[in-house]
């Protein structure tokens, strides 16, 4: 794993239905993400926050809410993350809402194509985020980034990586899913994506789930983790806009992160949907930082 880390704050909630995830980057800094990474011997470059359009907080139009603002923020995120990858750094996007996954992963997909690397995405989320303007119940674009990466959505987002679609089904594994809209269910099924929902995790356990999601990794694979904090059960992580009961508990989440760390392949990371306005004494940011510490290899014992 790369020991040069770049933190990129993307303080916007234009894709969400609730205000507040724009404060996520600062909450993660307050929770000590920089000090934690430095304490693990990593070289941390905090690139500060990107500056984009304000949230107009208007109603959806033609199935999209804040489309122009979402496109602008995603382009900013894409450009910043792509620049850090080119510089040989491991970028961590401090979100912001999950609409930013379209820009972040477009940058990673573009970089991998140019480097001749395979891409694997571990998408940790309560939601599949596979809505389109036609099937969305809300128009909120944080429910659409995966559909955009699969070629379904506004031209500017769909084409951002320079190839349409940016991803194929084999590139992404979704874990922790427990809330999928009616129209989305059919659409995600047709796309053939590997979705390990909570029922699957209940039946086989987190260990077997992660073994499947991480199988076949080699030196030529770039592993990207997109960590939506609502992946976690809201009892341990209340500070998110779209809480869904019945998510992974603290130990299951830790095991998930530790198994990713064991591969030594993680090369980019998103942390999104942290909403300090809905949190209790920055609890959710603190837990997110603890889990990221495990992602970077913190172990209880010395392991072979």
Residue pairs with C-beta under 8 A, 6 or more apart in sequence:
1 90
1 264
1 265
1 266
1 267
1 296
1 297
2 88
2 89
2 90
2 267
3 41
3 42
3 43
4 42
4 43
4 45
4 88
4 89
4 90
5 37
5 42
5 43
5 44
5 45
5 89
5 90
5 91
5 92
6 44
6 45
6 46
6 47
6 84
6 87
6 89
6 90
6 91
6 92
7 29
7 33
7 34
7 44
7 45
7 46
7 47
7 92
7 94
8 47
8 50
8 77
8 80
8 81
8 84
8 91
8 92
8 93
8 94
9 25
9 26
9 29
9 47
9 48
9 49
9 50
9 94
9 96
10 25
10 49
10 50
10 73
10 76
10 77
10 80
10 93
10 94
10 95
10 96
10 100
11 22
11 23
11 24
11 25
11 26
11 49
11 50
11 96
12 21
12 22
12 52
12 55
12 69
12 73
12 96
12 97
12 100
13 19
13 20
13 21
13 22
13 55
13 96
13 97
13 241
13 275
14 53
14 55
14 65
14 66
14 69
14 70
14 73
14 97
14 99
14 141
15 65
15 66
15 70
15 73
15 97
15 98
15 99
15 100
15 140
15 141
15 142
15 144
16 97
16 99
16 140
16 142
16 241
16 242
16 273
17 138
17 140
17 142
17 241
17 242
18 241
18 242
18 275
18 277
18 278
19 55
19 57
19 277
20 241
20 275
20 276
20 277
20 278
21 95
21 96
21 97
21 241
21 272
21 273
21 274
21 275
22 55
22 96
23 275
23 276
23 277
24 94
24 95
24 96
24 271
24 272
24 273
24 274
24 275
24 276
24 285
25 49
25 94
25 95
25 96
26 276
27 239
27 274
27 276
27 279
27 282
27 284
27 285
28 94
28 271
28 274
28 285
28 288
28 289
29 46
29 94
30 282
30 285
31 282
31 285
31 286
31 288
31 289
32 289
33 92
33 94
33 289
33 292
34 44
34 46
36 289
36 292
36 293
37 44
37 292
37 296
38 44
40 293
40 296
40 297
40 298
42 296
45 89
47 80
47 84
50 73
50 76
50 77
50 80
51 76
52 69
52 72
52 73
52 76
53 68
53 69
53 72
53 73
54 69
55 66
55 69
56 66
56 69
58 65
58 66
59 65
59 139
60 138
60 139
60 140
61 67
61 139
62 133
63 132
63 133
63 134
63 136
63 139
64 70
64 133
64 139
64 141
64 154
65 138
65 139
65 140
65 141
66 141
67 141
67 154
70 99
70 141
70 157
71 154
71 156
71 157
73 96
73 99
73 100
73 103
74 99
74 100
74 102
74 103
74 106
74 156
74 157
74 160
75 103
75 156
75 160
76 103
77 93
77 96
77 100
77 103
77 104
77 107
78 103
78 104
78 106
78 107
78 160
78 161
79 107
80 91
81 91
81 93
81 103
81 104
81 107
81 108
81 268
82 107
82 110
82 111
84 90
84 91
85 91
85 107
85 108
85 111
85 268
86 111
90 266
90 267
90 268
90 269
91 268
91 269
92 268
92 269
92 270
92 271
92 292
93 100
93 104
93 269
93 270
93 271
93 272
94 271
95 270
95 271
95 272
95 273
95 274
96 272
97 142
97 241
97 272
97 273
98 125
98 127
98 129
98 142
98 145
98 226
98 228
98 270
98 272
98 273
99 141
99 142
99 144
99 145
100 145
100 270
100 272
101 123
101 129
101 145
101 146
101 149
101 226
101 270
101 272
102 144
102 145
102 148
102 149
102 153
102 157
102 160
103 157
103 160
104 226
104 268
104 270
105 121
105 145
105 149
105 161
105 166
105 167
105 224
105 226
105 270
106 149
106 157
106 160
106 161
106 166
107 161
108 119
108 121
108 222
108 224
108 268
109 119
109 149
109 161
109 163
109 166
109 167
109 171
110 161
110 162
110 163
110 166
111 117
111 222
112 118
112 119
112 222
113 161
113 162
113 163
115 222
116 220
117 220
117 221
117 222
118 220
118 221
118 222
119 167
119 171
119 221
119 222
119 224
120 171
120 172
120 173
120 217
120 221
120 222
120 223
120 224
120 265
121 167
121 171
121 172
121 173
121 223
121 224
121 225
121 226
122 173
122 175
122 213
122 214
122 223
122 224
122 225
122 226
122 260
123 129
123 146
123 172
123 173
123 174
123 175
123 226
123 228
124 175
124 176
124 225
124 226
124 227
124 228
124 231
124 256
125 174
125 175
125 176
125 177
125 226
125 228
125 230
125 231
126 176
126 177
126 178
126 179
126 228
126 230
126 231
126 242
126 244
126 247
127 143
127 177
127 179
127 180
127 228
127 230
127 242
127 244
128 146
128 174
128 177
128 180
128 184
128 188
128 193
128 195
129 142
129 143
129 144
129 145
129 146
129 147
130 144
130 146
130 147
130 150
130 180
130 184
130 187
130 188
130 191
130 193
131 137
131 143
131 144
131 147
131 181
131 183
131 184
132 144
132 147
132 152
132 153
132 187
133 139
133 153
134 183
135 181
135 182
135 183
135 184
135 187
136 143
136 144
136 181
136 183
137 181
142 273
143 181
144 153
145 157
146 172
146 174
146 193
147 153
147 187
148 154
148 157
148 158
149 161
149 165
149 166
149 167
149 172
150 165
150 166
150 167
150 191
151 158
151 164
151 165
151 166
152 158
152 187
158 164
158 165
158 166
160 166
169 191
169 192
169 193
169 194
172 193
172 194
173 194
173 196
173 212
173 213
174 193
174 194
174 195
174 196
175 196
175 201
175 209
175 210
175 213
175 231
175 256
176 196
176 197
176 198
176 201
176 231
176 247
176 248
177 195
177 196
177 197
177 198
178 197
178 198
178 244
178 246
178 247
179 242
179 244
180 188
188 195
194 212
194 213
196 209
196 212
196 213
198 246
198 247
198 248
200 209
201 209
201 248
201 252
206 248
206 252
206 255
206 256
207 255
207 259
209 256
210 255
210 256
210 259
210 260
211 259
214 259
214 260
214 263
217 223
217 263
217 265
221 265
222 265
222 267
222 268
223 260
223 263
223 265
223 266
223 267
224 266
224 267
224 268
224 269
224 270
225 260
225 266
225 268
225 269
225 270
225 295
226 269
226 270
226 272
227 269
227 270
227 271
227 272
227 288
227 291
227 292
227 295
228 240
228 272
228 273
229 237
229 239
229 240
229 271
229 272
229 273
229 274
229 284
229 288
230 237
230 240
230 241
230 242
230 243
230 244
230 247
230 273
231 247
231 248
231 253
232 247
232 248
232 250
232 253
232 284
232 287
233 245
233 246
233 247
233 248
233 249
234 240
234 243
234 244
234 245
234 247
235 245
236 249
236 250
236 253
236 287
237 283
237 284
237 287
237 288
238 278
238 279
238 280
238 283
238 284
239 274
239 275
239 276
239 278
239 279
239 280
239 282
239 283
239 284
239 285
240 273
240 274
240 275
240 278
240 284
241 273
241 275
241 278
242 273
248 256
250 287
253 291
254 291
254 294
257 291
257 292
257 294
257 295
258 294
258 299
260 266
260 295
261 294
261 295
261 296
261 297
261 298
262 303
266 295
266 296
269 292
269 295
271 288
271 292
274 284
274 285
274 288
275 284
276 282
276 284
276 285
279 285
